[in-house]
Amino acid sequence: MSILLFALSSCKKDWLDRKPLGQLTEDELPAGSLEGKVLAIYAGLRSEGTSGLPYVAVHNIRSDDADIGSSTGDEAGAAPNTDNFQYTKDYWLWGNYWTDHYQLIALCNNALQMADSLGNDDQTTLSLVGEAKYFRAWAYFNLVRAFGEVPKIDFRVYDPSENIVPKASIAEIYQLIDADLEAATTTLPLNWESRYIGRITSGAAFALQAKTFLARSQWGKALAAARMVISSGQYDLSVPYDQIFTEAKENSKESVFEIQAIYTQAQTDLGITYANRQGVRGSGDMNLGWGWNVPNERLATAFEEGDPRKDATLLYAGKVNTPYSELIPAPTATVPRPYWNKKVYTNPDIRVQTGSLAGNWFNFRVIRYADVLLMAAEAANEVGEHEAALAYLEEVRARARGNNASILPEVTTEDQEELRQAIRHERQVELGMENERFFDLIRWGIDVEVMHAAGKTGYQIRNRFLPIPQREIDRSGGILIQNPDY
C-alpha cells in the first residue's frame, strides 16, 4: 500500500478541494516504522469484510427490519442465508467477514509485536499501541458476536501454520477485548490535531468499551464507560439529523468512530464499498449500487407519527427525494423494492465531479454520539438511575424533534419496564439501518420472538452464531471444531 489515508480536510471547502491530509507514502516513513504499521491498520479497514457487504450482511441484513433487497435473482441466491437463516458453511459473505477481520487482527499484532520489541514507553509509542489494541478489540468483538467461540491469535504470525489454533471460549475472547480496551482508554489522546481527523481517540475506546459491557449486561460498567465519552466534551448532537449522513457532515462533532474514504478518479482511490453495496439499484444515472440491505415495512412503521428521522432513513421508490430532487426509480418486476437505505445516499454533484456513481468516497459512520447517549440511557435505567436515563433519552429525541414541539413528546415514565421499552424503540428508529439492530435483539434476549413476529420464522436460537467457514475447518485439519447444530 503506497498511500495510507486516515484523514480528510475540512468539509467547509468544495468537496473536490479536500485533500487526504495526513497521507503518508512509504518513502516518507522510516523503514518498518511503528507508525507505518499502525497506519496500515487504518488501510485494513477498507476491506470488504470490515466496511463492505459482508459487514452489512452480518450486522444489519439479518435484522427484523431490513431485508436482502437487490434484484429478485440476487434475492433468490442470498435470502436463504441472510433472511431465512438457512446458513451454509461455505457462504462467501460469512467467509469474507471472517478472513478480513483476522487480517485486520494480524495487522494489529504486527504493530504490537514491533512496539514490544522497541521497548519504548514514550507517549507517542503508547498512543500507537492504543490504536492497535483498539482495532484488535473491535475486530474480536465483531467476531465473538458473529461466531461465538473463535481462535484467539494475539501474537504475530510468521508462518501460516501458526494461525491454526483451537477455538477459545467466549469468556477468553472477552478477556482479551477487556484488556485491550483498558489499555486503549488510558493511552489514546482525547483528540488529534486537524490533520489527523479520523484517528481513534480515548472517546472511541470508551464507547466501544460501553458496547462490550452492554453485550454482557454489565450495566454499571457500561454506564461508567459511556459517561466518560459524555463528560469528555468532545461530542454533541449539533448536526441536524437529516444532515448527518451527507458528505458535508463527515467527521462531525457526532462522529465517534468513522472509517475514512476518499476517491478522486484522476488522483486517488482510497475508497470503500460501503455506499455502493447498498446504493439504489437502478439504471443510467440512478444505478448507484448493488441495492443490498433495504429497509422493510417493519422499520417504516416503527417511527412515531411525524418523526423526521423516517424520511432521513428511507428513500421511497418512485418518488422525488429531498434534498437532491432526484426521482428514485419505481419498483419493477425484477427490482421490487419500495424503499432504499437513505443513509448511504450520495450527493449527485459529487458523482458528476468524480465521474463515478459508486460512492467510493462515502465515509462509514460506525459509532455516533447518539448511540453513546442511548447506551448510557439503557444502562442508567437498568441500574435504577431513571432520571439520568430520561435525560439521556431526551437529548436524542430533542435533536430529532427540532423546533416542532407537536411531535416526539418527551418520555417521562420512571417505570423501569416502560422506560426500557422506550429506549429500545429509540435505538431502533435513531439507529435504523446503522448495523446495530441484530445484535441489540440478541443481547436483549428477544431475537426469536421479534424475528418470528416479523415473519422471519426460519430464525432459531442457533442462528445467533454463524457457522465457522468450512474452508477454515478444512484448512485446520480438524483442529477447528464447527459450531453446534451445523
N, C-alpha and C positions, 0 to 999 in steps of 0.2 A: 504494500500500500504506500504509494509515493506521497500522498497528501492525507493528513489526518485532520478531520474537522470536528470541532466540538462547540463552535460558537458562531453566531451571526451578529451583524451590526444592528444599529438602531433601526426599528421598524418605522421610524418617522420619515425616513427618506423614501424615494420611489423604490419600488421593490427590487428592480434590477440593479439599483445602485448599491445594494447591500453586498458587502464583501465578506468572505469567510474569515472573520477576524480570529486570530489565534491559530490559523492553519500553519502547520509546520511540515517541511519536507524532510526526508531522511538526511539530506545533506546539511540541514540546519540543526540537527540534533546530534549530540555526541554519540559516537558509535555505541549501539547497545545500551543507551541510557535508560535509567529507570523511568524518566518522564516519557520517553518514547514508548516503552512497554505499556504504561498506563493509558496513553493516548490511543494505543492500538485497541484497548478495551472499548473505548468510545466508538471506534470504527466498527468493532464487532457487533455493536447494537444495530447496525444497519442490515443484518442478516434477515432472511425471511422468517426464521423461527422466532426471532425476538422483536420484530417490528412489522411483520407482513402477515400473510394469510394464515399460516399455522398458528400464530399468536391469537389472531382474531377468532379462529375456529375453536381453539381450546377455551378461550376466556369468555366469548360472547355468543357465538352462533348457537352454542349448546343451551343457552338460557331459555326461559319460558317465553320471553317477549321479543325474541328475534328468530329468524329462520335463515336457511342457507341462501335463498334468493337466487340470483343469476338467471340463466335460461332453464327451460324445462329439461333440456338434455343434461346440463350440469347438475340440476337438482336430482335427477334420477340416479346419477352416479354417486353423488355425495350425501344426499339426505339420509340414506340408511345409517351412515356413521354419525353425521352431525345433528340430525333432527330426530331420528328414530332410535338412536343409541344402540344400533347393532354394530358395535365396534369390531373392526377387523384388525388383526395383529400386524398386518403389513400396510396399513393405510398411510399414504405418503404424508399427509398433514401431521399425523402424530409422530411419524419418524423424523420429519424435518424439525419439529419442535424440540424433540429430544436432542438431536445432533447439534443444532445451533446453540442450544443452551449449554451443552457440555463444551462446545468450542469456546463459548464466552468464558466459562469457568476455567478452561485451560489458559486463556489469555490472562485471567486474574492470577492464577497460580504462577505463571511465568513471572509476572511483575513482583509478586510476593516473595518468590524464591530469590530474585535479584536483590530486593530490599534486604532480605535476611542476610545475604552474603556480603552486602556492603557494610552492614552493622552500624549505619548512621542513625542517630536519633534526633536530628535537627527537625524543625517544624516543617520544612519543605518535604522531607522524606516521609514524615508521619502523615502529612496530608495525602501524599501519593498512595501510601499504604491504605489510608482510609478509603480512598476512591476504589481501589482494587477490592477491598473487603466489602464495600457496599454492593458492588456489582456481583460479587460471588454470592452474597446473601440473597440478593434479588433473584438471581438465576436459580438457586436452590429452593427458594420459597415458591417460585413458579413450578419447579419440578416436583416438589413434595406434595403440592396441592393437585397437580395433574396426574401423577403416577403413584403417589404414596411412597412406599419404600423404594429407594433408588441408590445406586452406588455413590459412596462418599469419596470423592477424589479431591483431596485438599493439599496436593503436592504436585510439583512439576513433573510431567511425564516426559521421559527421554526416549522410551521405546514403546510402541503401540501396545505391547503385551501388558504394560503396567496399568493400562486402562481397564483391564479385565479383573474386576473385583466383585465380590458378592454385594448384594443389596444391604444397605444399612437400614436400621429401624427408623421410623418416622421421628422418634424421640432423639436419635443420634443426629439426624439432619437438622432438627431444630436447635440442638445444642451448638452446632456449627454456625447456624444463622444467628443465634443469640450472641455468640462470641464475636462474630464479625461485625454485627451492628453495634455492639457495645464499644468496640474499637473505633468504628466509623463515627459514632456520635461524639466521641471525645477528641478526635483528631482532625475532623474536617472543619473548614472555616465556615463562619456564619454566612459569608457571601464572598464573591470573587470580583475582581475589577472587571470593568465592562468588556474588555477584550476576551474574557473567559466565560461569557454567557453560555449557560448550558452545562457547566461542570457541576458536579454533585456537591451539595452543601450539607452542613450538620442538620438543617431543617429537613432535607430529603431523607437523611438517615433516621431521624426521629419519626418521620411519617411512615416509613417502611417498617420501623420497629413497632409502631402502633398497629399496623396491619397484621403483622405476625402474631402479636398478642391477641388481637381480636379473633384471629383464626382459631385460637386455643381457648377462647372465653376467659382470658386473663384480664379482667376488666380494669382493675386498679392500675396495672402496669400500662395498659393501652391508654388509659386516661392521662397518666403522667407523661407518656411519650407525646401524645397529641398536644398536650398543654405546652410542652417545650417548643413545638412549632408555633403555636398561637402566641406565646409570650415573646417570641424572638423579634416580633415587629417587622419581619421581612416580607410578609404576605398580607394580601387583603382581597376583597371582592369588588374592587372599584371598576372593573371592566363589566359593562352590561352583558347580560347572559347571551344575547344574540350576536355578540361580537367575539366571544371567547375563542371560537373555532375559525376565525378568519386569519389569513396570513398576517394582516396588520397587527394582530394582537398575540403573535407568538412571543413566548418568553415574557409574558406579562407578570404583574405582581401576584397573580394567582397561580403561576406555574411553580410547582414544587419539584417535579421531575419531568423533563420533556426531552425526547430524543430528537436531535437536530438533523436537519436535512437541507441540502442546497442543490439546485440544478439550474445551470445557465448554459443551455445547449452548446454554445460555441466554446465555453471555457471550462466548466466544472460539472462533473456528475458525481456528487456525493449525496445522492438522494436515497429515499427509502420507498417502499412499495405500499405503505400503509393506506394512502388515499386511493391509489389505483385499484387495489384489490377489492375495494368496497364502492368505488365510484359508479355512477349511473351507467347501466349497460344500455347503450342506445346505438345511434348511427350518426355519421357525419360529425358535426361539431359537438354533439352530445354523446359521443361514445367515450365516456370518461373513465371507464374501467371494466372490471370483471363483474361487478354487481353482486358480489357475495356479501353476506351479513346484512340483512334487511330487517327493519322494524316490522312487527306484525300488529294485528289489531289489538292484541292484549296490551302492548305498550301504548298504542294510540288512545285507548280508553282509560288508561291509568291516570292520566293527567286530570286535575280538577278543572272545573269549568273556568275558562278564561285564562288558564295558566299559559303565559307567553312562551314557556320552555317547550311546549309541544311543537310550535311552529319553528323553533330553533333546533329541533331534534329530527323532525320528519320532513322529507321532501315529498311532495304529493305528485304522483304520476298524472300527467295530463293537465297540470295547472302551471300557471306562471309563478315562478319563485321570486321571493324577495331575498336579498336586496338587488339581485343582478338582473331581474326582469327577463329571465330565460324561461322558455316554455319547456317544461320537463316532459320527456316522451310519455305518451299514454301507454297503458298496458297493452300488450299484444298476446297473441296465442302462444308464442314461444318465449316471451318475457312478460309473464302476467303479474307484475309487481305493482301493488297500489302505493307503496312507499319505498323511499330510499333513505339512506343514512345521511342526513344533512351535516353531520359533524365532520364529514370528510369532503364537503363540497367546496371546490376550488374557485378562485377568482378568475372569471373569463379573461380579464385583461392580462393576467399573468400567463394564462395559457397561450395567448397570442404572442406575448413578449418572448416566451421561452420556445415557442414553436412546438409545444407538447401539450397533449391532453391528459397526460398520465398523473399529474400531481406529484411528481418525484420530489418537489421542493417542500412538500407539506409536512410540518413537524407533527410528531406523535405526542400528545399530552398524556403522560402515563399517570401522574398523580397531580390533582388540583387541590388548592386550599379548601375549596368547598367540601371535598372528600374528607379532609382532615377535621373540619368542623363537625361533620356528621359522624365521624368516628368518635370524636370527643362527646358528642351528644349521646350516642348509643352507650358508650362506656359509663358516662356520668349517670345515666338513667339506671343502669344495671347495678351501680354501687349505691343508689339511693340519693344521688345529688340531682333531684328533679329540677330545681330552679336553674342550675347550671345547664342541664340538658336542654331545657326550654330556651335558654338564652342562645346557645349554640345553634339550635334548630332555627330560631327566629332570624339569626343573621343570614342564613341561606334563603329562607323564604322572603325576607325583606328585599334582598337583591333581586329575586325573581319577580316580586310584586312591583318593584319600581315605584312610580308615583300613583299607581292605581289602587287606592285603598279598598275598592269594592271586590277585589279578588284575593285569593290565598290568605284567608283570615289567620291571625296569629293563633297558634296552638297554645292552649292554656291548661290543659289537664295535667294533674300531677299523679294520676293513677298510673302505676308503672306499666301495666299491660297496654293501656290505651296509648301511652306515650311511646312505648316500644313499637307499636304498630304504625304510629305516625312517623317515627324516624325511619322505619323500614320503607314505608311508602315514599318518603322524601328521597331516600337513596335511589329508589327505582326511577323517579322522574328527573331528579337533578343529574344523575349519572347515567341516564339512558344511553345505550349504545357505546358505553365507555369501558367495557370489559370488566365490570365489577359484579354484575348480577348473578352469574352462575355460581361463583364461589361464595357470594353472600347467602344464597339459598342453602348451600351445603352447611356453612358454619351456623346458620340459624336452625338447622335440622328439619327444614320444611321442604326440602328439594323434591321428594317423591310426591308429596301432597300437591305442591304447586305445579309440577310438571304434568301430573295427571289432570289437574283442573284446566290446564292449557291445552289439553288434547294430545300431549306427548306421552302417551300411555306406555310406550316402549321403555321408558326410563325406570330403572330399578336401583337399589342401593349400590350394587356393584359398579354402576356407571359413574359413581363419584370419581373413580380412578380409571384412567385409560390402561389398556394392556401395554406391557413393555414391548416396544417394537421387535418383531420377530427376528429381524436381521441382527439385533443386538444379542438376543438369546442364542442364535446360531453362532455368532462370532465368538461368544464367550465359551463355547464348548460345554455348556451345561452349568457353568458357574453362576450365571444369572438365572434366577427362577421366575417364571411367569407369575403375574398377579393372580390371586384366587379367582375362580369361576371363568377363566379364559382358557 
